Amino acid sequence: MSEEFEELSFEEEEEEVLEDEIISKTPEKSKTPASKKISVYFQSTIGPSPKQEKLVVATDAPVGDIKYTVSQIFGLPPDEFHLSHAGRTCDPDDTLADYGVEDGDTILLIPVSTAG
């Protein structure tokens, strides 16, 4: 019976080691805060009839990245239009937060020839 006792004590020690490893590898908190996501309407003023699409975007995403995504949705070359919010043409290196874009706002796609 002493051999059976030794086997039990060995298995218990092994389980304790595994529990310690799992706990030590779990991070307490994420170090990078999650970006805020908002729903924004993109409205094309290019072509014979206006078209509008709703997208969920991160406020800290570069305007250039959003412009590329929107160009794919609307089937337009990204160098032929600008994004405009509240009468301001958005710079590709800025973020939506730089322009005060809020949930539910509309961003216009305007042709390059009319953008200022």
KEKE-3310 file (N, C-alpha, C; in steps of 0.2 Angstrom, whole numbers, plus 5000, padded with zeros to 4 digits):
npx = (5004:5010:5016:5005:5002:5012:5011:4999:5003:5013:5005:4997:5006:5010:4999:4998:5009:5005:4994:5000:5007:4998:4991:5001:5004:4993:4988:4985:4978:4974:4987:4985:4973:4957:4951:4939:4924:4913:4897:4896:4890:4893:4893:4891:4894:4897:4894:4878:4867:4865:4873:4873:4882:4883:4895:4905:4918:4934:4938:4951:4957:4967:4963:4966:4967:4953:4948:4953:4946:4933:4933:4934:4921:4913:4917:4926:4941:4954:4961:4953:4944:4939:4937:4925:4920:4908:4910:4924:4938:4945:4962:4973:4982:4977:4965:4948:4944:4951:4943:4932:4922:4907:4896:4884:4886:4888:4899:4905:4909:4918:4922:4939:4941:4932:4936:4942)
npy = (4994:5006:5010:5014:5026:5034:5036:5044:5056:5061:5064:5074:5085:5088:5094:5105:5113:5115:5124:5135:5140:5144:5154:5164:5168:5175:5191:5205:5218:5226:5235:5244:5256:5253:5259:5271:5267:5272:5275:5280:5290:5289:5299:5300:5313:5312:5308:5304:5301:5303:5292:5283:5276:5267:5265:5257:5265:5268:5281:5285:5281:5283:5296:5294:5279:5276:5283:5275:5263:5267:5271:5258:5253:5262:5261:5270:5278:5282:5294:5303:5309:5318:5317:5325:5335:5344:5355:5355:5350:5334:5330:5317:5312:5315:5311:5305:5310:5322:5331:5332:5322:5314:5300:5295:5306:5313:5311:5318:5313:5321:5328:5329:5341:5351:5352:5361)
npz = (5000:5002:4990:4982:4989:4987:4973:4972:4980:4971:4959:4964:4967:4954:4948:4956:4951:4938:4940:4945:4934:4925:4931:4932:4919:4915:4910:4920:4916:4900:4892:4882:4878:4872:4856:4852:4844:4831:4823:4806:4793:4776:4762:4745:4733:4721:4704:4695:4704:4722:4734:4749:4763:4778:4790:4803:4812:4819:4829:4830:4819:4804:4792:4779:4778:4780:4770:4759:4761:4760:4746:4740:4743:4737:4724:4718:4713:4725:4724:4717:4725:4740:4758:4767:4781:4790:4782:4781:4773:4775:4780:4775:4784:4796:4810:4813:4825:4826:4818:4825:4823:4827:4833:4822:4813:4796:4783:4769:4752:4741:4725:4719:4711:4716:4729:4743)
capx = (5000:5014:5018:5000:5002:5018:5009:4995:5006:5016:5000:4995:5011:5010:4993:4999:5013:5001:4990:5004:5009:4992:4990:5007:5004:4987:4989:4980:4975:4977:4991:4983:4966:4953:4949:4932:4921:4907:4894:4897:4887:4897:4888:4895:4891:4900:4889:4871:4863:4869:4873:4875:4883:4885:4901:4908:4925:4938:4940:4959:4960:4969:4958:4969:4964:4946:4946:4954:4940:4927:4934:4932:4914:4909:4920:4930:4948:4954:4964:4948:4939:4941:4932:4923:4915:4906:4913:4931:4941:4950:4968:4974:4986:4973:4961:4942:4944:4954:4938:4926:4917:4903:4892:4879:4888:4889:4905:4904:4914:4918:4927:4945:4941:4928:4938:4947)
capy = (5000:5012:5012:5018:5032:5038:5039:5049:5062:5063:5067:5081:5090:5090:5098:5112:5116:5118:5129:5141:5142:5147:5161:5168:5170:5179:5198:5208:5223:5227:5241:5249:5257:5252:5265:5272:5266:5276:5274:5286:5289:5292:5301:5302:5318:5310:5304:5306:5300:5302:5286:5284:5270:5267:5261:5258:5266:5270:5288:5286:5278:5289:5297:5290:5272:5276:5285:5269:5258:5270:5270:5252:5252:5266:5260:5276:5279:5286:5300:5307:5313:5320:5317:5332:5335:5350:5360:5355:5344:5330:5328:5310:5310:5316:5306:5308:5314:5329:5335:5332:5318:5310:5295:5297:5311:5312:5313:5318:5312:5327:5327:5333:5347:5356:5352:5367)
capz = (5000:5002:4983:4980:4992:4984:4967:4974:4982:4965:4955:4967:4966:4947:4947:4959:4947:4932:4941:4946:4928:4921:4934:4931:4912:4913:4911:4924:4912:4894:4892:4877:4878:4865:4852:4852:4838:4830:4816:4802:4786:4770:4757:4739:4729:4714:4700:4694:4710:4728:4737:4756:4766:4785:4792:4810:4811:4825:4829:4830:4812:4799:4787:4773:4778:4780:4763:4755:4762:4757:4739:4738:4744:4732:4717:4716:4714:4731:4722:4714:4730:4747:4763:4770:4787:4793:4778:4781:4769:4779:4778:4775:4790:4803:4812:4813:4831:4824:4815:4830:4821:4832:4831:4818:4808:4789:4780:4761:4747:4736:4719:4720:4707:4720:4736:4744)
cpx = (5004:5016:5012:5000:5007:5015:5004:4998:5010:5011:4998:5000:5011:5005:4994:5004:5010:4997:4994:5006:5004:4991:4995:5007:4998:4989:4983:4975:4978:4981:4988:4976:4963:4951:4942:4929:4914:4904:4894:4894:4892:4893:4892:4891:4893:4895:4882:4867:4867:4868:4876:4876:4885:4890:4902:4915:4928:4939:4947:4962:4962:4964:4960:4966:4957:4944:4947:4948:4934:4927:4932:4925:4910:4912:4923:4937:4950:4957:4959:4943:4942:4936:4931:4918:4914:4910:4921:4934:4946:4956:4970:4978:4983:4969:4954:4941:4946:4948:4932:4920:4914:4899:4886:4880:4888:4895:4904:4910:4913:4923:4933:4944:4937:4931:4943:4952)
cpy = (5006:5014:5016:5025:5037:5041:5044:5056:5065:5067:5074:5086:5092:5095:5105:5116:5119:5124:5136:5144:5146:5154:5166:5171:5174:5186:5201:5213:5224:5234:5246:5250:5256:5258:5265:5271:5269:5274:5280:5285:5293:5293:5303:5307:5317:5306:5307:5306:5299:5295:5287:5277:5271:5263:5263:5259:5268:5277:5290:5283:5284:5290:5294:5283:5272:5278:5279:5264:5261:5270:5263:5250:5256:5265:5266:5276:5284:5293:5305:5310:5314:5318:5324:5331:5342:5356:5360:5349:5341:5328:5320:5308:5312:5311:5309:5312:5321:5333:5335:5327:5314:5305:5298:5303:5309:5315:5313:5316:5317:5326:5332:5340:5353:5356:5358:5366)
cpz = (5000:4995:4981:4983:4989:4977:4968:4975:4976:4961:4958:4966:4959:4946:4950:4954:4941:4934:4942:4939:4924:4924:4933:4924:4910:4915:4915:4920:4905:4895:4887:4877:4871:4862:4852:4845:4837:4823:4813:4796:4781:4764:4751:4735:4722:4710:4699:4700:4717:4731:4744:4759:4773:4787:4800:4809:4818:4824:4828:4823:4808:4794:4781:4773:4777:4773:4758:4755:4759:4749:4736:4738:4738:4725:4714:4717:4720:4729:4718:4718:4736:4751:4766:4776:4790:4789:4778:4777:4774:4776:4779:4782:4796:4804:4812:4819:4830:4822:4819:4827:4826:4829:4828:4813:4801:4787:4772:4757:4742:4731:4721:4717:4711:4727:4737:4749)
residu = (MET:SER:GLU:GLU:PHE:GLU:GLU:LEU:SER:PHE:GLU:GLU:GLU:GLU:GLU:GLU:VAL:LEU:GLU:ASP:GLU:ILE:ILE:SER:LYS:THR:PRO:GLU:LYS:SER:LYS:THR:PRO:ALA:SER:LYS:LYS:ILE:SER:VAL:TYR:PHE:GLN:SER:THR:ILE:GLY:PRO:SER:PRO:LYS:GLN:GLU:LYS:LEU:VAL:VAL:ALA:THR:ASP:ALA:PRO:VAL:GLY:ASP:ILE:LYS:TYR:THR:VAL:SER:GLN:ILE:PHE:GLY:LEU:PRO:PRO:ASP:GLU:PHE:HIS:LEU:SER:HIS:ALA:GLY:ARG:THR:CYS:ASP:PRO:ASP:ASP:THR:LEU:ALA:ASP:TYR:GLY:VAL:GLU:ASP:GLY:ASP:THR:ILE:LEU:LEU:ILE:PRO:VAL:SER:THR:ALA:GLY)
# end
